[in-house]
């Protein structure tokens, strides 16, 4: 059913493009009446009624009953049929894979988190991602033909329009999305992980998420996503948001990009881990040393130590948080967003993060800027990339013109 609409969209069939506009409205607005839908898509009520009737028959839309009003006629509410199609999100992390499934309405149906994985620039790594995605799809209690699209969220420079990754998984001779589509047997698109996470937060929290926001992704590296008037900003080549690769510190630390002193060499999970291990090797103490050797300590251990009130771990988190706040303040001075959301693995430290961040923002940001902007932690947490990628898979499926 979904594939038929996809073929019509690709051929430029006018009726299919109108249906795509209607479905896109349902994605962002939820259930609505014919009158509201008519205003939103700029078509007459009779025309919209005709298309909605067709989509009811085709199975894309459901009639969800009458809208309760104080008087007069009660109009019907229409919305997406949750069972008409499904979308998969694949979150490619440095040390793990996470996969998620949503239905046509955007409800999260299944998650597979923290699948062991190590990101390398090899075809074996691409094969692993594709094999795990096929395994995930095979485990679902739905018809595989109803999987309409897969979106893979990857760190680094990604052009979602061409399907090419320019930082990670650059080992394929053709665009990465094409290679994965052939290996998985389902249409695949790719996008930057920070954008996927931002989009997930925006859609899942739409009742309280403003249309202008910045998402700061503090993972092994440092990324940023920008949503302007409800739309992801990708930039000319799809590379917008590389906050971590601006020069920030005279520390001579070589960044993953090959340059020295990038912001992410001081503000990231890799910086937290590197500094924690360095301090232990220099003779400082931690509760973790009672449990394992320095060489055995992982990033998860460091984050766990923060929550267990380890003095060294908390000190480093507060230091990184203060630096993060300064750089967020710089972005606030430029974009004047309604909200800044901080996500990624670093946000798992929770209550220890926001105070130094907010303190630095107040110090380095224009007063009128920080007073108008809300600072919040990610609500999707470790699920953000997988859920956001699945939601992007759905939105991209209806944006093929």
C-alpha angles and dihedrals in degrees: 000000000000092000090057091056090046091056091049092050091049090052090052095242104176095220091053092052090052090050089051090055090050093048091047089054091052089050093057102029103033121212114002143164127259091251093053091044091050091056093046097052096034098239133122121268093246091051093049091046090054093052094044090051090052091048091049089055092045091051101243095110135042132203104235097190136257124332111237110238135172093249148339125041118349109229120216121252117226129193144153121301103239094210099052094089146348137218133205128212122200118196111201109201130177092252106016148026124229125189132192138184127209131180128230091279093051098254112151107238105171140006132192108194135191100007106180110258142143119211113230133156096251138111087238087063091050089049091051092053091048093046092050090048091051090047090051093049090047091054093057122104093227137086106276089219088068091065097102102178143359124209122197117204112209133177120244135030110347129169106206092190096058096031091233129138115205101183109035130030093014091147097100121098092218130040110302092237091057093049092050093046090057094046096045097038093228130091109272131196128181136211142169113283095231091055091048091051093047092049091050092053091046096051099038094047097037095134090063103019116100123224094241115057146134122226116204113202110200103185131129082314131020122258138165136204126199126209115191120185090344095309130106113245110220103170129225097308101019093264102111117133104044093144094151095062097060114107111262115147140039091221100119087227111150112233126216087256091060097251126110128244100015115165092249091061085072102023113050143071089267088057091049092050095044094049094044092053092044091053092050092050088052090059105267121139136241137170087243092070088068089060107037145355123272091254091057097053116111134192089258088057092053092050089047089051090055091055089048090056097251105177097217094046092048092048091054093045091052091048093050090043091056091051091046090052091054092054093044087053090055090053091047090054089054102041105023091211126191091228141012116205119196115205142151129085093307091063088066089083085074118179094025093062109054101055096060091039094052092043091055092045090056090049098048104029130080109262095238090051101054094040091061097044127080117217115208142163121241114273095200090053112173091003094059099097096043094045093042092049091051090051090048089051088058096045093045090051088064096041101067100121 
